[in-house]
Structure formats: structure tokens, C-alpha cells
């Protein structure tokens, strides 16, 4: 019997030649480029936050009760600064003012006797007005003003109806009052506010937390730490949810 042997072409198994893949080493320049990108992004975010805080809006805490009835202790408010020509930092210049201050506006301003302090009050009179108080009633240019927002928190038997003789408000100045007339340090005691001192007006309560004035104003580091720790544990129960996010 004859056995057929496979032909050479059948006996040989052909295989493809192995490919050699060269892996290009990562460039050492990528690390500095990545760091540069992140640094640029962080600086851009800081610049945007600075511009927004300086020229457009600023968050502020209300730690006292001088505006009680309208704005409560513990309200964290957002100020509209752009409309009032905010100052350009490190210069004596201001942006154009798009809105003039009107009677009845609530404004934030630099306290005339100490510009490092910011106050929040309601404008009662503007330049050229004659302001007067008779028996707790505010008069502007001899006309009684209806003030549904004004409150008196002192006990009736501990106070007498307020009297204030007529005062002329000079041009370029404002006469301001707190809505809580029995607990407000305002123009009745230290005089007028230059219009140039106006920072802005509050337009939104971004968060409101129920805590007494002494806790917000306490400068002792240990007590501050305890207070802010207590906020974390009482956040839900003591946040005034009905006020948070409301417009003023």
C-alpha cells in the first residue's frame, strides 16, 4: 500500500511574523502643562468670585435686630451692588450708578463714623427733605408717613412717644432709620449718611438661622467653634425654611 505524504505546501504551517509595538514614553512636559491648566482654572474662578462679590452681589449676615419686623437676626442676605455704582478696588473710582436711592429703600452702607463697619437701615428721607418725628409718627416735609414696617418692641410702660425736632437733610445725604425703632442705632443719634457710602440693597434671603444676636457677634474662638458646631447639629430644626430663598 502506498501512503501519500503531504506536499510541502500542506505540511508547512505558515504563521504571520510577530509585530513589535513600540510604546512611546509619556512626555515629561505633560505634568507641567496639567499643573498650568489647573492653576489657570483656579485663578480664573478666584477672579470671577472677586468680580461678582465686588461689582454684582455680596452675601452678608444680619447679626442684630435693628430691622426686626422685616429682616431678622440670623438672616443671610444677598446684596445688589451693581445698581448703585460699586467702588473699583484700589482706586478712587466707581462704576456708573444705575439707580438712585429712594425713600423707603433698605440699603447697606458704610457707617459714617467707622467706614470699616457696614450697617443696614431703611431710608426715611433724602437730600432736601425736612424730617421730623411727632408722637412716634414720621413726618417728611410736614406730611405724616405711613410706615407699616415700623415696630416698637419696648414695653409700653417703659417708653414714651418719640419726639424729634425738624432736621434738614443736606444734598447728597440720607436720613436712615431702623424698622425696630426702639432698638436701632441710626440717623437719630449720629446724623446723616453720605450717598457715596451706599454699598447696595438686599434683594434675597439666601439662608435664615434662628440664633440670638450674642451668638453671631461673639468673637471668642472657642465659643464660636461651639456655636458653628451646634449649627451643624441643629441645621434642619433651626433654619427658618419659610424665609430661606425669599425675595425682599
C-alpha positions in Angstrom: 0.0 0.0 0.0 1.3 3.3 -0.9 1.0 6.2 1.6 0.8 9.6 0.2 3.0 12.1 2.0 1.7 15.6 2.3 3.1 18.0 -0.1 5.4 20.6 1.2 2.6 23.2 0.9 0.3 21.1 3.1 2.9 20.1 5.7 4.2 23.6 6.4 2.0 25.8 8.7 2.6 29.4 7.9 2.3 32.0 10.7 2.4 35.7 10.5 5.5 37.4 11.7 5.1 38.8 15.2 4.6 42.6 15.3 6.6 44.7 17.6 4.7 47.6 19.1 6.7 50.4 20.3 5.2 52.3 23.3 6.1 55.9 23.2 7.2 57.1 26.6 4.9 59.8 28.1 6.4 63.2 27.7 7.7 64.7 30.9 6.3 68.0 29.7 2.7 66.8 30.3 2.9 67.2 34.1 3.8 70.9 34.0 1.1 71.5 31.4 -1.5 69.8 33.5 -0.4 71.8 36.6 -0.6 75.0 34.5 -4.1 74.2 33.3 -5.4 73.6 36.9 -3.6 76.7 38.1 -5.2 78.8 35.4 -8.7 77.4 36.2 -8.3 78.1 39.9 -7.1 81.7 39.3 -10.0 82.2 36.9 -12.5 81.0 39.5 -11.0 83.3 42.1 -11.1 86.2 39.7 -14.8 85.6 38.8 -15.7 85.3 42.5 -13.9 88.5 43.3 -15.6 90.4 40.4 -19.0 89.1 41.4 -18.5 89.9 45.1 -17.1 93.4 44.3 -19.4 94.6 41.5 -22.6 92.5 41.3 -23.6 90.9 44.6 -22.4 90.2 48.1 -23.6 87.9 50.8 -23.9 89.4 54.3 -25.1 88.3 57.7 -27.6 90.3 59.8 -26.5 89.8 63.4 -28.6 92.4 65.2 -32.3 93.2 65.5 -32.5 96.8 64.3 -34.5 95.8 61.2 -36.7 93.3 63.1 -40.1 93.1 61.5 -38.5 93.0 58.0 -35.1 91.4 58.4 -34.4 89.1 61.3 -31.3 88.2 63.3 -29.6 85.4 61.5 -30.8 86.3 58.0 -28.1 85.8 55.5 -28.9 88.2 52.7 -27.6 88.9 49.2 -26.9 92.5 48.3 -27.4 94.1 44.9 -24.4 96.3 44.4 -24.3 96.8 40.7 -27.2 99.3 40.6 -25.5 101.7 43.0 -22.2 102.2 41.2 -19.8 99.9 43.2 -16.3 101.2 44.0 -13.4 99.8 42.0 -10.9 98.4 44.5 -7.6 100.1 45.0 -8.8 103.2 43.1 -11.0 106.2 43.9 -13.3 105.4 41.0 -16.8 104.0 40.9 -18.8 102.3 38.2 -21.8 104.3 36.8 -24.8 104.4 39.1 -28.0 103.0 37.5 -30.4 103.6 40.4 -30.9 106.5 42.8 -31.7 105.9 46.4 -35.4 106.5 47.2 -37.4 106.9 50.4 -38.4 103.6 51.8 -35.4 101.7 50.3 -33.5 99.3 52.6 -29.8 100.0 52.0 -26.4 98.6 53.2 -23.8 101.4 53.7 -20.5 102.2 55.3 -21.1 103.6 58.8 -20.0 107.3 58.6 -18.2 107.2 61.9 -16.3 104.0 61.1 -16.3 103.0 57.4 -15.0 99.6 58.2 -18.4 98.8 59.7 -21.4 98.1 57.4 -25.0 99.0 58.5 -28.4 98.0 57.2 -31.2 100.6 57.5 -34.2 102.0 55.7 -34.1 105.4 54.0 -36.5 107.7 55.7 -35.5 111.0 53.9 -33.2 112.1 51.1 -31.3 115.3 50.3 -33.5 118.4 50.6 -36.1 116.8 52.8 -37.1 118.0 56.2 -37.6 115.1 58.6 -39.4 115.2 61.9 -40.9 112.7 64.4 -44.0 113.6 66.4 -45.5 111.1 68.9 -43.8 108.2 67.1 -45.1 109.4 63.7 -42.6 110.2 61.0 -43.1 113.4 59.0 -41.4 114.3 55.8 -41.8 117.9 54.6 -44.7 118.3 57.1 -46.6 115.2 55.7 -47.2 112.2 58.0 -45.7 109.0 56.5 -47.5 105.6 56.8 -44.9 103.0 57.9 -46.4 99.5 58.2 -43.0 98.0 58.6 -42.0 100.1 61.7 -42.3 98.3 65.0 -41.9 99.2 68.7 -40.6 96.3 70.8 -40.2 98.1 74.2 -42.9 97.6 76.8 -45.5 100.4 76.7 -44.9 101.4 80.3 -41.2 101.7 79.7 -41.3 104.2 76.8 -42.8 107.5 75.8 -43.9 108.5 72.3 -40.8 109.7 70.5 -40.3 113.3 69.5 -37.6 114.6 67.2 -37.4 118.3 66.1 -37.2 119.0 62.3 -33.9 118.4 60.6 -32.9 119.4 57.1 -31.2 116.6 55.1 -28.3 118.2 53.2 -28.0 117.4 49.4 -26.1 114.2 48.7 -27.1 112.7 52.1 -29.7 110.3 53.5 -31.5 110.1 56.8 -31.9 106.4 57.8 -33.9 104.6 60.4 -34.2 101.0 61.6 -37.6 99.4 61.4 -37.2 98.4 65.1 -37.5 101.9 66.3 -36.8 101.0 70.0 -33.6 99.1 69.2 -31.8 100.8 66.3 -28.6 102.9 66.2 -29.4 105.2 63.3 -29.5 108.8 62.0 -31.5 110.0 65.0 -28.3 109.6 67.1 -25.3 110.0 64.8 -26.6 112.0 61.8 -26.7 111.6 58.0 -25.3 109.0 55.6 -23.5 110.3 52.5 -24.9 108.8 49.3 -21.3 107.8 48.4 -21.3 105.4 51.4 -24.1 103.3 50.0 -23.0 99.7 49.1 -26.2 98.2 47.8 -29.6 97.0 48.7 -30.7 93.5 49.9 -32.9 91.6 47.5 -32.8 88.0 48.7 -32.6 86.0 51.9 -30.3 83.1 51.0 -30.5 81.4 54.4 -32.0 82.2 57.7 -31.0 80.6 61.0 -32.7 81.2 64.4 -30.0 82.1 66.9 -29.6 85.1 69.3 -27.5 88.1 68.4 -24.9 87.3 71.1 -24.0 84.1 69.3 -23.4 85.8 66.0 -21.4 88.6 67.5 -19.3 86.6 69.9 -15.6 86.9 69.0 -14.3 84.3 71.4 -12.8 81.5 69.2 -13.8 78.6 71.5 -17.4 79.8 71.8 -17.5 80.5 68.0 -16.4 76.9 67.4 -19.1 75.5 69.7 -21.7 77.8 68.0 -20.9 76.7 64.5 -20.8 73.0 65.6 -24.3 73.5 67.1 -25.4 74.8 63.7 -24.4 71.5 62.1 -26.5 69.5 64.6 -29.5 71.9 64.6 -29.4 72.9 60.9 -32.8 71.4 60.0 -34.7 72.3 63.1 -33.5 75.9 63.5 -33.3 77.0 59.8 -36.2 79.3 59.0 -37.3 77.5 55.9 -40.2 79.8 55.2 -37.7 82.8 54.8 -34.8 81.0 53.1 -34.8 81.8 49.4 -37.4 84.6 49.7 -37.1 87.9 48.0 -37.1 91.2 49.9 
